[in-house]
Amino acid sequence: MAIHPTAIIDPEAELDSTADIGPYCIVGSGVRIGARTRLVAHNYLEGKLTVGNDNVFFPYCSCGVAPQDKKYKGEPSETRIGNGNSIREFVSIHRGTEGGGMVTSIGDGNLVMAYVHVAHDVTIANHTILANNVTFAGHVMVDDYANIGGHCGIHQFCRIGRYAMVGSYSVLNQDVLPFSTIATTREVKVFGANRIGLERRGYSSDAIETLQTLFRILTRAGLNTTQAIIRIQEELPQTSDVIEVLEFIRNSRQGFVK
């Protein structure tokens, strides 16, 4: 195991023999680190924290620390990080709370850029891109392959759907539909399907055009949501993607960006 002599490792921490712990890192007693995960330098990990394989923590990030929630009273909540994630400089990831399921979790293959804040009870799925200074309030859910531009602020309990693209400097207080591209101008608006992102993931032109039509009906046809859903069900093929968007709308707690 490669542990720099300046690193401080609690005897009760569990580190895989192939983990690499760089200069001035601090690893607390409740931390478990998987195979080939690397702490580059000056990282602080504590709490009940499980880190999987092949992750890289760049300098000055902190993970597993107590949440910024005044209701938190020291309950033994935890943080879970999967495999193959890149956690860049000055990222902060806080553990869960009793009011939110006790777990903050990050899945596999995510790029978490510098200064991102992942608050208590946030769930980030797989293969997302979170650009610099994205800030999540507590209890946010981010689905697979979402791409969130720099300096975005996301209100608590919001959900960002699969393959969504959120433009930089957007402030979100409602859910973001799967496959959509949105950005804040003077207000947050849907600009249609995330065509480039979907093409990169192998979606056919017919599938993308179906989603484009869905968003046109939903946002530009002068219909309320109920009327738009009826029209979508009558006029569009009920593919798995269309069904996913409609189910997302039905299950939205915060309303959604329209």
C-alpha positions in Angstrom: 0.0 0.0 0.0 1.3 3.4 -1.0 0.9 5.8 2.0 2.9 9.0 2.1 4.6 9.5 5.4 2.8 12.8 6.0 -0.7 11.2 5.7 -2.7 10.5 8.9 -4.6 7.2 8.8 -6.8 6.2 11.7 -6.0 2.6 12.7 -9.7 1.6 12.3 -9.9 2.9 8.7 -10.1 0.1 6.1 -7.9 0.6 3.0 -7.4 -1.8 0.2 -3.8 -2.9 -0.3 -3.8 -1.2 -3.7 -5.1 2.2 -2.5 -2.7 5.2 -2.9 -2.8 7.8 -0.1 -0.9 11.0 -1.0 0.8 13.7 1.1 -1.1 15.3 4.0 -4.3 13.3 3.6 -6.4 12.6 6.7 -8.5 9.4 6.7 -10.9 8.8 9.7 -11.9 5.7 11.5 -15.2 5.0 9.7 -13.7 5.2 6.2 -13.4 2.3 3.8 -11.4 2.8 0.6 -11.5 0.3 -2.3 -9.0 -1.0 -4.8 -6.8 1.5 -6.8 -8.5 4.5 -5.4 -6.1 7.4 -5.1 -6.1 10.4 -2.7 -3.8 12.8 -4.5 -2.9 15.2 -1.6 -4.5 17.2 1.2 -7.8 15.3 1.2 -10.0 14.9 4.3 -12.2 11.9 4.6 -14.3 11.0 7.7 -17.5 9.7 9.0 -19.1 6.4 8.0 -17.8 6.6 4.4 -17.5 3.9 1.8 -15.5 4.6 -1.3 -15.3 2.0 -4.1 -12.6 1.2 -6.7 -10.7 3.3 -9.1 -11.7 6.7 -7.8 -9.4 9.8 -7.8 -9.7 12.5 -5.2 -7.8 15.6 -6.3 -6.3 18.0 -3.7 -8.3 19.8 -1.0 -11.6 18.0 -1.2 -13.5 16.9 1.9 -15.9 13.9 2.0 -18.1 12.4 4.6 -18.2 15.4 6.9 -21.2 16.4 9.0 -24.0 18.1 7.1 -24.9 21.8 7.2 -28.3 21.0 8.7 -29.3 22.4 12.0 -31.5 19.4 12.6 -28.5 17.1 12.5 -27.7 15.8 16.0 -24.8 13.5 15.3 -26.8 10.5 14.1 -24.7 7.8 12.5 -25.5 8.6 8.9 -23.2 7.8 6.0 -21.8 8.6 2.6 -21.4 6.1 -0.3 -19.3 6.6 -3.4 -19.1 4.0 -6.1 -16.4 3.3 -8.7 -14.5 5.2 -11.3 -15.4 8.7 -10.1 -13.2 11.8 -10.6 -13.6 14.2 -7.6 -11.8 17.4 -8.4 -10.3 20.2 -6.3 -12.2 21.7 -3.3 -15.3 19.4 -3.7 -17.3 19.0 -0.5 -19.6 16.0 0.0 -21.6 15.8 3.2 -23.2 12.7 4.8 -26.9 12.1 5.1 -29.4 13.0 7.8 -32.2 11.2 9.6 -34.8 13.2 7.8 -33.5 12.2 4.4 -32.8 8.5 4.6 -29.4 8.8 6.3 -27.3 8.4 3.1 -25.6 10.7 0.6 -24.6 8.7 -2.4 -22.7 9.0 -5.6 -22.7 6.2 -8.2 -20.2 5.2 -10.8 -18.2 7.1 -13.5 -19.1 10.6 -12.5 -17.0 13.7 -13.1 -17.4 16.1 -10.2 -15.5 19.3 -11.1 -13.9 21.8 -8.8 -15.8 23.5 -6.0 -19.0 21.3 -6.4 -21.0 21.0 -3.2 -23.0 17.8 -2.6 -25.2 18.4 0.4 -26.8 15.9 2.8 -29.1 13.2 1.3 -28.3 14.0 -2.3 -28.3 11.0 -4.7 -26.2 11.3 -7.8 -26.5 8.3 -10.2 -24.0 7.3 -12.8 -22.0 9.0 -15.6 -23.0 12.5 -14.8 -21.0 15.6 -15.4 -21.2 18.3 -12.7 -19.3 21.4 -13.8 -17.4 23.9 -11.6 -19.3 25.4 -8.6 -22.5 23.4 -9.0 -24.3 23.6 -5.7 -26.9 21.1 -4.5 -29.1 21.8 -1.6 -30.2 18.7 0.4 -32.3 15.8 -0.9 -31.6 16.5 -4.6 -31.7 13.5 -7.0 -29.6 13.5 -10.3 -30.3 10.6 -12.7 -27.9 8.9 -15.1 -25.9 10.9 -17.7 -27.2 14.3 -16.6 -24.9 17.2 -17.5 -25.1 20.3 -15.2 -23.2 23.5 -16.3 -21.1 25.6 -14.1 -22.4 27.8 -11.3 -25.8 26.2 -11.1 -27.8 26.2 -7.9 -30.3 23.4 -7.3 -33.0 23.8 -4.7 -33.7 21.0 -2.2 -35.9 18.1 -3.2 -35.5 18.8 -7.0 -34.8 16.0 -9.4 -32.8 16.2 -12.6 -33.8 13.5 -15.1 -31.7 11.2 -17.3 -29.7 12.8 -20.1 -30.8 16.3 -19.2 -28.6 19.2 -20.0 -28.7 22.2 -17.6 -27.1 25.4 -18.9 -24.5 27.3 -16.8 -25.7 29.8 -14.2 -29.2 28.2 -14.0 -31.1 28.4 -10.8 -33.5 25.5 -10.4 -36.4 25.2 -8.0 -38.3 22.7 -10.0 -37.6 19.3 -11.5 -35.8 19.0 -14.9 -37.4 16.6 -17.4 -35.4 13.6 -18.8 -33.7 14.2 -22.1 -34.4 18.0 -22.0 -32.0 21.0 -22.5 -32.8 23.9 -20.2 -31.1 27.2 -19.3 -31.9 30.3 -17.3 -32.3 33.4 -19.4 -34.6 35.7 -17.5 -36.5 32.6 -16.5 -35.8 28.8 -16.8 -37.2 27.4 -20.0 -37.1 24.1 -21.9 -35.4 24.5 -25.2 -36.2 21.0 -26.6 -34.5 17.7 -26.5 -30.8 17.3 -25.6 -30.0 16.3 -29.2 -26.2 16.3 -29.0 -26.1 14.4 -25.8 -28.6 11.8 -27.0 -26.8 11.4 -30.4 -23.5 10.7 -28.4 -25.3 8.0 -26.5 -26.5 6.3 -29.7 -30.1 7.5 -29.9 -31.6 7.3 -33.4 -32.8 10.4 -35.2 -36.4 9.0 -35.0 -36.2 8.6 -31.2 -34.8 12.1 -30.9 -37.4 13.6 -33.1 -40.1 11.9 -31.1 -38.7 13.6 -28.0 -38.5 16.9 -29.8 -42.2 16.6 -30.7 -43.1 15.7 -27.1 -41.4 18.9 -25.8 -43.0 21.0 -28.5 -46.5 19.7 -27.4 -45.7 20.1 -23.8 -44.2 23.6 -23.9 -45.3 25.4 -27.1 -48.8 24.1 -28.0 -50.7 26.4 -25.6 -52.0 23.4 -23.6 -52.0 22.9 -19.9 -50.1 19.8 -18.7 -53.1 17.5 -18.6 -54.1 18.4 -22.1 -50.5 18.0 -23.3 -50.2 14.6 -21.8 -53.5 13.5 -23.5 -52.2 14.8 -26.9 -48.8 13.1 -26.4 -50.5 9.8 -25.6 -52.7 10.1 -28.7 -50.2 11.3 -31.3 -46.8 9.9 -30.3 -45.5 6.3 -30.2 -45.4 5.2 -26.6 -41.8 4.4 -26.6 -39.9 3.7 -23.3 -38.5 7.3 -23.5 -41.9 8.9 -23.9 -43.3 6.8 -21.1 -40.3 7.8 -18.9 -41.0 11.5 -19.4 -44.7 11.1 -18.7 -44.0 9.1 -15.5 -41.5 11.7 -14.5 -44.2 14.4 -14.8 -46.7 12.3 -12.8 -44.2 11.7 -10.0 -42.8 15.3 -9.8 -43.1 16.7 -6.3 -41.8 20.2 -7.1 -43.5 20.7 -10.5 -41.2 20.8 -13.6 -39.5 23.3 -15.8 -41.9 24.0 -18.7 
